Amino acid sequence: MRRLLKWFGIFVAVLVVAVISLPFLINVNQFKPRLESALSTALNREVKLGNLKLSLLSGEVTADDLSVAEDEAFGKPAFISAKSLSVGAQIWPFLFSRRLIVTYLTIDQPEIALVQAPSGNWNFSTLGGKRSKSVAPAPGTAPLDLSVKLVKITNAQVRLGRTLGHWKPLVLQQLNIDLEDFSPDTSFPFRLSAKVAGGGDIQLTGKAGPIDPVDAAMTPVNASLTVTRLDLARSGMTDFAPDLGGLVSFAGSGSSDGRFLHVNGKVKAEQLKLSRKGTPAKPVVEIDYTARHDFRKHSGDLRRGDIHIGRAVAHLTGTYAERGESIVLNMKLAGPAMPVPELEALLPALGIVLPAGSRLEGGTASVMLAMEGPAADLVTTGSLAMNNTTLTGFDLPQKMQSIEKLAGIKGGPDMQIENLSADVRVAPQGATAQNMSLVLPAIGQLSGSGTVSPANDLDFQMSAMVHTAGLLRIVSNTPIPFTVQGTCANPVFRPDLKAVAKEKVKSVEGGLEKAAGGLVKGLLGGK
């Protein structure tokens, strides 16, 4: 028995020594051309590997470097370059039968460039497609079976960009991808996590496949996406509209057939900035939306966009389409009976300034707006109205004391607004208001039109119909013309002397005509 155990121990020791020494005795690099050829054939791209190392204990072949060639239509730089590639394989068939049966693939620290041409084609579209002459398999090389248990990409950097245009590429860092039970011919689950250069985190999970044999970009995908605090400005996501800014989070799901993406979810925007002269808003804006996006045309339609600003709700729908270096919008915004205090906190983001020391309290606001044109040069037109609100900290009658006929109207620290309505147009060149009507219990009805410059300078021509009982006997029903100038923060009210002069001329002309008529009547004997 002792002799049997002794010989068994010797056998085990020899086996261990053999296993340890075998990698040193076998030149695994002799298999590198076969492995490169098999990978090149499977990916339809030329694949180059660095020095190979063999580990019998783990059943793993490791390459120091990996390079996957770019599609010839997109230029010379490599599509993928990585620090290392680890291939888990069944070692004995590999050594003795020269059959490569892959169990897993791990690519570490790759740099990947995803580029789209104006035609809509991606540089990864031809991956795994029809074999080109440059990647024809070596004689006697069996095709590589890429049906593997696990494919991992770790700590990658990915750049998404265009072959034309000046838009900043989107850069993903520390990207990790797991593909389980991967096969090009079936659907397989995947997980992706990454950080966005400039700020933001991405988590994507779902299923993809089978891989389209003609265009890999047309592979169907069903996934759930979570984005956390994506910095719109620093990430380059708003190059087409540089005035936009904020931190955006998203949670939703979607499906893609490679051409169209159907998605629905919730967007939460913090520190939102919507105008060149705007400042980050304090309230959080949430949007529940459903949309369809065309990958090739870079266009789509927003089928549902319910915007929530506290208790205020508005509805945004319409289309967008890429035109050259711009995104052209055709949107409609409808917001009925929204609480004014909820909206007031968003005014700084829009670059709207109230008179210094004042704020809006109470009441409701309604808007019906159309937004058309390039996102960087957007023109907004439509109507707005406010009802039963108060502009606190602003004494309008006191401001209008310089207008003689309105002097003496009893004022107060706040301006009550019974109703405000106007037709508006807002563009980068400034804003205009037409058919403006303002009903103020303290004064009466104010009407007119005017402009607000990009620097918030005012130029309005207005008139007042005073219905205060104490002044009605004095001013009768004659409109009182005045101008509003200065700035939004400090408006200045003055009598409109030109309008007054015109009224005086009319009055004089009317008096002369009446006098002349009386003279003629007298000359004709009253007939």
C-alpha positions as CSV (number, residue, x, y, z in Angstrom):
1,M,0.0,0.0,0.0
2,R,2.8,2.4,0.9
3,R,4.5,1.6,-2.4
4,L,1.3,2.4,-4.3
5,L,0.9,5.7,-2.5
6,K,4.5,6.5,-3.2
7,W,4.2,5.9,-6.9
8,F,0.9,7.9,-6.9
9,G,2.7,10.8,-5.2
10,I,5.5,10.7,-7.7
11,F,3.0,10.7,-10.6
12,V,1.2,13.7,-9.2
13,A,4.4,15.6,-8.7
14,V,5.5,14.8,-12.2
15,L,2.1,15.9,-13.5
16,V,2.3,19.2,-11.6
17,V,5.9,19.9,-12.9
18,A,4.7,19.1,-16.4
19,V,1.8,21.5,-16.2
20,I,4.0,24.2,-14.8
21,S,6.8,23.7,-17.3
22,L,4.6,23.1,-20.4
23,P,3.9,26.8,-21.1
24,F,7.7,27.3,-21.1
25,L,8.2,24.4,-23.5
26,I,5.4,25.4,-25.9
27,N,5.9,28.4,-28.1
28,V,2.3,29.6,-28.0
29,N,3.1,32.4,-30.5
30,Q,3.2,29.8,-33.2
31,F,-0.5,29.8,-32.9
32,K,-0.8,33.6,-33.3
33,P,-1.3,33.7,-37.1
34,R,-4.1,31.1,-36.7
35,L,-5.8,33.1,-33.9
36,E,-5.4,36.4,-35.8
37,S,-6.8,34.8,-38.9
38,A,-9.8,33.3,-37.1
39,L,-10.6,36.6,-35.3
40,S,-10.2,38.6,-38.6
41,T,-12.5,36.2,-40.4
42,A,-15.1,36.4,-37.6
43,L,-15.1,40.2,-37.4
44,N,-14.5,40.9,-41.1
45,R,-11.6,43.2,-40.1
46,E,-7.9,42.7,-39.9
47,V,-7.0,41.8,-36.3
48,K,-3.4,42.1,-35.0
49,L,-2.2,40.6,-31.7
50,G,0.9,41.3,-29.6
51,N,2.9,38.7,-27.8
52,L,0.9,35.7,-26.6
53,K,1.1,34.0,-23.2
54,L,-0.4,30.7,-22.2
55,S,-1.8,29.7,-18.8
56,L,-2.8,26.1,-18.6
57,L,-4.2,26.4,-15.1
58,S,-6.8,29.0,-16.1
59,G,-7.2,27.8,-19.7
60,E,-6.4,31.3,-21.0
61,V,-4.3,32.8,-23.8
62,T,-3.4,36.4,-23.3
63,A,-2.2,38.9,-26.0
64,D,-0.2,42.0,-24.9
65,D,-1.9,44.2,-27.5
66,L,-5.0,44.1,-29.7
67,S,-5.7,46.1,-32.8
68,V,-8.9,45.9,-35.0
69,A,-8.6,47.7,-38.3
70,E,-11.0,50.5,-39.2
71,D,-13.5,50.2,-42.1
72,E,-11.6,51.3,-45.2
73,A,-14.4,53.8,-46.0
74,F,-13.6,55.7,-42.7
75,G,-9.9,56.1,-42.9
76,K,-6.7,54.6,-41.4
77,P,-6.9,54.8,-37.6
78,A,-7.7,51.6,-35.8
79,F,-11.3,50.9,-34.9
80,I,-10.2,49.3,-31.6
81,S,-6.9,49.4,-29.9
82,A,-6.5,47.7,-26.5
83,K,-3.9,47.0,-23.9
84,S,-4.6,43.3,-23.8
85,L,-6.9,40.6,-25.0
86,S,-7.6,37.5,-22.9
87,V,-9.2,34.5,-24.7
88,G,-10.5,31.7,-22.5
89,A,-10.3,28.5,-24.6
90,Q,-10.4,24.7,-24.3
91,I,-6.6,24.3,-24.2
92,W,-6.2,20.6,-25.2
93,P,-8.1,20.8,-28.4
94,F,-6.2,24.0,-29.1
95,L,-2.8,22.3,-28.5
96,F,-3.4,18.9,-30.0
97,S,-6.1,19.3,-32.6
98,R,-5.5,23.0,-33.5
99,R,-9.2,23.7,-32.9
100,L,-10.0,27.0,-31.1
101,I,-13.1,26.6,-28.9
102,V,-13.6,29.9,-27.2
103,T,-15.2,30.1,-23.8
104,Y,-14.8,33.8,-23.0
105,L,-13.2,37.0,-24.4
106,T,-12.0,39.9,-22.3
107,I,-10.7,43.2,-23.8
108,D,-9.0,45.5,-21.4
109,Q,-8.7,49.3,-21.7
110,P,-9.6,49.6,-25.3
111,E,-10.0,52.8,-27.2
112,I,-12.9,52.6,-29.5
113,A,-14.0,55.2,-32.1
114,L,-17.7,55.0,-33.2
115,V,-18.1,57.3,-36.3
116,Q,-21.1,58.0,-38.5
117,A,-20.9,59.2,-42.1
118,P,-23.4,61.7,-43.7
119,S,-25.1,58.7,-45.3
120,G,-26.1,57.4,-41.9
121,N,-23.7,54.4,-42.1
122,W,-21.5,53.7,-39.0
123,N,-18.0,52.4,-39.0
124,F,-19.1,49.3,-37.2
125,S,-21.8,48.5,-39.7
126,T,-19.6,46.0,-41.5
127,L,-18.4,44.2,-38.4
128,G,-19.0,40.5,-38.9
129,G,-20.5,41.1,-42.4
130,K,-19.5,39.7,-45.7
131,R,-15.9,38.8,-45.8
132,S,-13.5,41.1,-47.6
133,K,-10.3,40.0,-49.5
134,S,-8.1,41.7,-46.8
135,V,-9.4,39.3,-44.1
136,A,-9.6,36.1,-46.1
137,P,-9.0,33.1,-43.8
138,A,-5.6,31.4,-43.8
139,P,-5.5,28.1,-45.6
140,G,-6.7,25.3,-43.4
141,T,-8.1,27.7,-40.8
142,A,-11.4,26.7,-39.3
143,P,-13.9,29.5,-38.7
144,L,-13.8,30.9,-35.1
145,D,-16.9,29.9,-33.1
146,L,-17.9,33.1,-31.4
147,S,-20.7,31.5,-29.4
148,V,-19.1,32.2,-26.0
149,K,-20.4,32.3,-22.5
150,L,-19.1,35.7,-21.7
151,V,-17.6,38.7,-23.6
152,K,-16.2,41.5,-21.4
153,I,-14.9,45.0,-22.3
154,T,-13.4,46.7,-19.3
155,N,-12.3,50.3,-18.6
156,A,-12.8,51.4,-22.2
157,Q,-12.9,54.9,-23.7
158,V,-15.4,55.4,-26.5
159,R,-15.7,58.4,-28.8
160,L,-19.0,58.9,-30.7
161,G,-18.6,61.4,-33.6
162,R,-19.2,62.3,-37.2
163,T,-17.0,62.3,-40.3
164,L,-18.2,65.8,-41.1
165,G,-19.3,68.7,-39.0
166,H,-17.9,70.6,-36.1
167,W,-20.0,69.1,-33.3
168,K,-18.0,68.0,-30.3
169,P,-17.8,64.1,-30.0
170,L,-19.5,62.5,-27.0
171,V,-16.8,60.8,-25.0
172,L,-17.6,57.8,-22.7
173,Q,-15.0,56.9,-20.1
174,Q,-14.5,53.9,-17.7
175,L,-17.0,52.0,-19.9
176,N,-17.6,48.4,-19.1
177,I,-19.7,45.9,-21.1
178,D,-20.8,42.4,-20.4
179,L,-22.3,40.2,-23.1
180,E,-23.7,36.9,-21.7
181,D,-24.2,33.8,-23.8
182,F,-23.0,35.7,-26.8
183,S,-23.8,34.4,-30.3
184,P,-24.3,36.5,-33.5
185,D,-27.2,34.3,-34.5
186,T,-29.4,34.7,-31.4
187,S,-30.5,37.3,-28.9
188,F,-28.2,37.8,-25.9
189,P,-28.4,39.9,-22.7
190,F,-25.9,42.8,-22.1
191,R,-25.0,45.3,-19.4
192,L,-23.2,48.6,-20.0
193,S,-22.0,51.2,-17.5
194,A,-20.0,54.4,-18.3
195,K,-19.1,57.9,-17.2
196,V,-19.6,60.8,-19.6
197,A,-16.6,63.1,-20.0
198,G,-17.8,66.5,-18.7
199,G,-20.2,64.9,-16.1
200,G,-22.8,62.2,-15.9
201,D,-23.2,58.4,-15.5
202,I,-24.9,55.9,-17.8
203,Q,-26.4,52.5,-17.1
204,L,-27.8,50.4,-19.9
205,T,-29.2,46.9,-19.7
206,G,-31.2,44.8,-22.1
207,K,-31.0,42.3,-25.0
208,A,-29.6,42.6,-28.5
209,G,-29.4,40.4,-31.5
210,P,-29.4,38.5,-33.6
211,I,-26.7,40.6,-35.3
212,D,-27.7,41.7,-38.7
213,P,-25.3,40.0,-41.1
214,V,-25.2,42.9,-43.6
215,D,-25.2,45.9,-41.3
216,A,-24.4,45.4,-37.6
217,A,-25.9,48.8,-36.9
218,M,-29.3,47.4,-37.8
219,T,-29.2,44.8,-35.0
220,P,-32.4,44.9,-32.9
221,V,-32.1,46.1,-29.3
222,N,-34.5,46.3,-26.4
223,A,-33.1,48.1,-23.4
224,S,-33.6,50.2,-20.2
225,L,-31.5,53.3,-19.8
226,T,-30.6,55.3,-16.7
227,V,-28.7,58.5,-17.0
228,T,-27.7,60.5,-13.9
229,R,-26.8,64.2,-13.8
230,L,-25.5,64.5,-17.4
231,D,-24.0,68.0,-17.8
232,L,-25.5,69.2,-21.1
233,A,-22.9,72.0,-21.8
234,R,-19.7,70.3,-20.7
235,S,-20.5,67.0,-22.4
236,G,-21.1,68.7,-25.7
237,M,-24.6,67.4,-26.0
238,T,-26.0,70.9,-26.8
239,D,-23.4,72.1,-29.4
240,F,-26.4,72.7,-31.7
241,A,-27.9,75.0,-29.1
242,P,-25.1,76.5,-27.0
243,D,-27.4,78.6,-24.9
244,L,-28.9,75.4,-23.2
245,G,-27.4,74.1,-20.0
246,G,-28.2,72.1,-16.9
247,L,-27.9,68.7,-15.3
248,V,-30.2,66.1,-16.8
249,S,-31.2,62.7,-15.5
250,F,-33.2,60.1,-17.4
251,A,-34.9,56.8,-16.7
252,G,-36.8,55.0,-19.4
253,S,-36.8,52.1,-21.9
254,G,-36.9,51.7,-25.6
255,S,-36.6,49.4,-28.6
256,S,-34.7,49.8,-31.8
257,D,-34.7,47.9,-35.1
258,G,-31.5,49.7,-36.1
259,R,-33.4,52.4,-38.1
260,F,-35.9,53.7,-35.6
261,L,-35.7,54.1,-31.9
262,H,-39.0,54.1,-29.9
263,V,-38.4,55.4,-26.4
264,N,-40.5,56.6,-23.4
265,G,-39.4,57.7,-20.0
266,K,-38.9,60.6,-17.6
267,V,-36.4,63.4,-17.8
268,K,-35.4,65.4,-14.7
269,A,-33.6,68.7,-15.4
270,E,-31.7,70.6,-12.6
271,Q,-30.1,74.0,-12.8
272,L,-31.8,74.4,-16.2
273,K,-30.7,77.3,-18.4
274,L,-32.8,78.0,-21.6
275,S,-31.5,81.4,-22.8
276,R,-28.2,83.1,-23.5
277,K,-28.9,85.7,-20.9
278,G,-30.5,83.2,-18.6
279,T,-29.2,81.9,-15.2
280,P,-29.7,78.4,-13.8
281,A,-33.1,77.9,-12.5
282,K,-33.8,76.7,-8.9
283,P,-36.8,74.4,-9.5
284,V,-36.5,70.9,-11.0
285,V,-38.3,70.5,-14.3
286,E,-39.6,67.0,-15.1
287,I,-40.8,65.8,-18.5
288,D,-42.7,62.5,-19.2
289,Y,-42.3,61.8,-22.8
290,T,-42.7,59.4,-25.7
291,A,-40.7,59.8,-28.9
292,R,-39.5,58.2,-32.1
293,H,-36.0,58.8,-33.5
294,D,-34.6,58.1,-36.9
295,F,-31.0,57.1,-36.6
296,R,-30.1,57.7,-40.2
297,K,-31.8,61.1,-40.7
298,H,-31.1,62.3,-37.2
299,S,-34.7,63.4,-36.9
300,G,-37.7,62.4,-34.9
301,D,-41.0,63.4,-33.4
302,L,-42.0,64.1,-29.8
303,R,-45.4,62.4,-29.5
304,R,-45.9,63.2,-25.8
305,G,-44.0,65.7,-23.7
306,D,-45.7,66.5,-20.4
307,I,-43.7,69.2,-18.6
308,H,-44.0,69.4,-14.8
309,I,-42.8,72.5,-13.0
310,G,-44.1,71.9,-9.5
311,R,-47.9,71.9,-9.9
312,A,-47.7,73.6,-13.3
313,V,-48.2,71.3,-16.3
314,A,-47.6,72.1,-19.9
315,H,-47.7,69.9,-23.0
316,L,-45.0,69.9,-25.7
317,T,-45.2,68.1,-29.0
318,G,-43.6,68.4,-32.4
319,T,-40.7,67.4,-34.6
320,Y,-37.0,67.9,-34.9
321,A,-34.6,67.3,-37.8
322,E,-30.9,67.8,-38.4
323,R,-30.1,70.3,-41.1
324,G,-26.4,70.8,-41.7
325,E,-24.9,72.0,-38.4
326,S,-28.3,72.8,-36.8
327,I,-31.2,71.0,-35.3
328,V,-34.4,72.5,-36.7
329,L,-37.4,72.4,-34.4
330,N,-41.2,72.6,-35.1
331,M,-42.8,72.4,-31.7
332,K,-46.0,73.5,-30.0
333,L,-46.4,74.2,-26.3
334,A,-49.7,74.4,-24.6
335,G,-50.0,75.3,-20.9
336,P,-53.5,76.0,-19.6
337,A,-54.2,77.6,-16.2
338,M,-50.7,77.0,-14.7
339,P,-50.0,78.4,-11.2
340,V,-48.0,81.6,-11.6
341,P,-45.7,81.2,-8.5
342,E,-44.5,77.8,-9.9
343,L,-43.6,79.5,-13.2
344,E,-41.9,82.5,-11.6
345,A,-39.0,80.5,-10.4
346,L,-38.3,79.4,-14.0
347,L,-38.1,83.0,-15.3
348,P,-34.4,83.4,-14.7
349,A,-33.6,80.4,-16.9
350,L,-35.5,82.1,-19.7
351,G,-33.7,85.4,-19.2
352,I,-36.9,87.1,-18.1
353,V,-36.4,89.9,-15.6
354,L,-39.0,91.4,-13.3
355,P,-38.8,94.9,-11.9
356,A,-36.2,95.1,-9.1
357,G,-37.5,94.0,-5.8
358,S,-40.7,92.5,-7.1
359,R,-42.2,89.1,-7.5
360,L,-45.4,87.4,-8.7
361,E,-47.8,85.9,-6.3
362,G,-51.0,84.0,-6.9
363,G,-53.1,83.6,-10.0
364,T,-52.8,81.4,-13.1
365,A,-51.1,81.7,-16.5
366,S,-51.8,80.2,-19.9
367,V,-49.7,79.9,-23.0
368,M,-50.2,78.7,-26.5
369,L,-46.9,78.9,-28.3
370,A,-45.2,77.7,-31.5
371,M,-41.4,77.2,-31.7
372,E,-39.9,77.0,-35.2
373,G,-36.4,77.3,-36.7
374,P,-32.8,76.2,-35.8
375,A,-32.4,75.5,-32.1
376,A,-29.7,78.2,-31.9
377,D,-31.9,80.8,-33.7
378,L,-35.3,79.7,-32.5
379,V,-38.4,81.9,-33.0
380,T,-41.3,81.5,-30.6
381,T,-44.7,83.0,-31.4
382,G,-48.1,82.8,-29.8
383,S,-50.2,84.1,-27.0
384,L,-50.0,84.3,-23.3
385,A,-52.4,85.4,-20.5
386,M,-52.4,85.9,-16.7
387,N,-55.3,86.2,-14.4
388,N,-55.8,87.3,-10.8
389,T,-52.1,87.6,-9.9
390,T,-50.2,90.2,-8.0
391,L,-46.8,91.8,-8.7
392,T,-45.6,92.5,-5.1
393,G,-43.1,95.2,-4.4
394,F,-44.1,97.3,-7.4
395,D,-46.3,100.5,-7.0
396,L,-47.3,101.2,-10.6
397,P,-49.5,104.3,-9.8
398,Q,-46.5,105.9,-8.0
399,K,-44.3,105.0,-11.1
400,M,-46.8,106.8,-13.3
401,Q,-47.0,110.0,-11.3
402,S,-45.0,111.8,-14.0
403,I,-48.0,111.5,-16.3
404,E,-50.2,114.5,-15.4
405,K,-53.6,113.0,-16.0
406,L,-52.7,109.9,-13.9
407,A,-51.2,111.9,-11.0
408,G,-53.1,111.4,-7.8
409,I,-54.2,107.9,-8.4
410,K,-54.0,106.1,-5.1
411,G,-51.2,103.5,-5.2
412,G,-49.8,100.8,-3.0
413,P,-46.8,98.5,-2.5
414,D,-48.3,95.9,-4.8
415,M,-49.8,95.9,-8.3
416,Q,-52.9,93.7,-8.6
417,I,-53.4,92.3,-12.1
418,E,-56.9,91.2,-13.0
419,N,-56.0,90.2,-16.5
420,L,-53.0,90.4,-18.8
421,S,-53.0,89.1,-22.4
422,A,-50.7,89.7,-25.4
423,D,-49.5,88.2,-28.7
424,V,-45.8,87.6,-28.4
425,R,-42.8,86.9,-30.6
426,V,-39.5,85.9,-29.1
427,A,-36.3,85.7,-31.2
428,P,-32.6,86.1,-30.6
429,Q,-33.0,89.7,-31.9
430,G,-35.4,90.5,-29.0
431,A,-39.1,90.1,-28.1
432,T,-42.2,91.9,-29.2
433,A,-45.7,92.2,-27.7
434,Q,-48.7,93.1,-29.8
435,N,-52.4,93.6,-28.9
436,M,-51.3,93.9,-25.2
437,S,-54.2,94.3,-22.7
438,L,-53.7,94.9,-19.0
439,V,-56.6,95.3,-16.6
440,L,-55.5,96.8,-13.3
441,P,-58.1,97.5,-10.6
442,A,-56.1,100.4,-9.3
443,I,-56.0,102.3,-12.6
444,G,-58.1,100.7,-15.4
445,Q,-57.3,99.2,-18.7
446,L,-53.9,99.6,-20.3
447,S,-53.2,98.6,-23.9
448,G,-50.5,98.9,-26.5
449,S,-47.5,97.2,-28.0
450,G,-43.7,97.3,-27.8
451,T,-40.4,95.6,-27.8
452,V,-37.8,94.2,-25.3
453,S,-34.2,94.1,-26.6
454,P,-31.7,91.3,-25.9
455,A,-30.3,93.7,-23.2
456,N,-33.7,94.0,-21.6
457,D,-34.3,97.6,-22.8
458,L,-38.0,98.5,-23.1
459,D,-39.7,100.5,-25.8
460,F,-43.5,100.4,-25.5
461,Q,-46.3,102.7,-26.7
462,M,-49.3,102.4,-24.4
463,S,-52.5,104.1,-23.5
464,A,-54.7,104.0,-20.4
465,M,-58.4,104.1,-20.0
466,V,-58.9,105.2,-16.4
467,H,-62.1,103.9,-14.8
468,T,-61.3,105.1,-11.2
469,A,-64.4,106.9,-10.0
470,G,-62.6,109.9,-8.6
471,L,-60.9,110.7,-11.9
472,L,-63.6,109.7,-14.3
473,R,-65.1,113.2,-14.3
474,I,-61.7,114.7,-15.2
475,V,-60.4,112.4,-17.9
476,S,-63.7,111.1,-19.3
477,N,-63.3,108.3,-21.8
478,T,-60.3,109.8,-23.5
479,P,-57.3,107.4,-23.7
480,I,-54.2,108.7,-22.0
481,P,-51.1,107.9,-24.1
482,F,-47.7,107.1,-22.5
483,T,-44.5,105.3,-23.1
484,V,-42.6,102.7,-21.1
485,Q,-38.8,102.8,-21.5
486,G,-35.8,102.1,-19.3
487,T,-35.2,98.4,-18.5
488,C,-37.2,95.5,-17.3
489,A,-35.6,95.9,-13.9
490,N,-36.3,99.6,-13.8
491,P,-39.1,100.7,-16.2
492,V,-39.6,104.4,-16.8
493,F,-43.1,105.8,-17.6
494,R,-43.5,109.1,-19.4
495,P,-46.3,110.9,-21.2
496,D,-46.4,110.2,-24.9
497,L,-46.0,113.8,-26.2
498,K,-46.3,112.8,-29.8
499,A,-49.6,111.1,-29.3
500,V,-50.9,114.0,-27.2
501,A,-49.9,116.4,-30.0
502,K,-51.8,114.4,-32.5
503,E,-54.9,114.4,-30.3
504,K,-54.6,118.2,-29.9
505,V,-54.3,118.6,-33.7
506,K,-57.4,116.5,-34.2
507,S,-59.2,118.5,-31.5
508,V,-58.2,121.8,-33.2
509,E,-59.2,120.5,-36.6
510,G,-62.5,119.4,-35.2
511,G,-63.1,122.8,-33.6
512,L,-62.3,124.7,-36.9
513,E,-64.6,122.4,-38.8
514,K,-67.4,123.0,-36.4
515,A,-66.8,126.7,-36.4
516,A,-66.7,126.8,-40.2
517,G,-69.9,124.8,-40.3
518,G,-71.6,127.2,-38.0
519,L,-70.6,130.2,-40.1
520,V,-71.9,128.6,-43.3
521,K,-75.1,127.7,-41.5
522,G,-75.5,131.3,-40.4
523,L,-74.9,132.7,-43.9
524,L,-77.6,130.4,-45.3
525,G,-80.1,131.6,-42.8
526,G,-80.0,128.4,-40.8
527,K,-81.1,126.2,-43.6
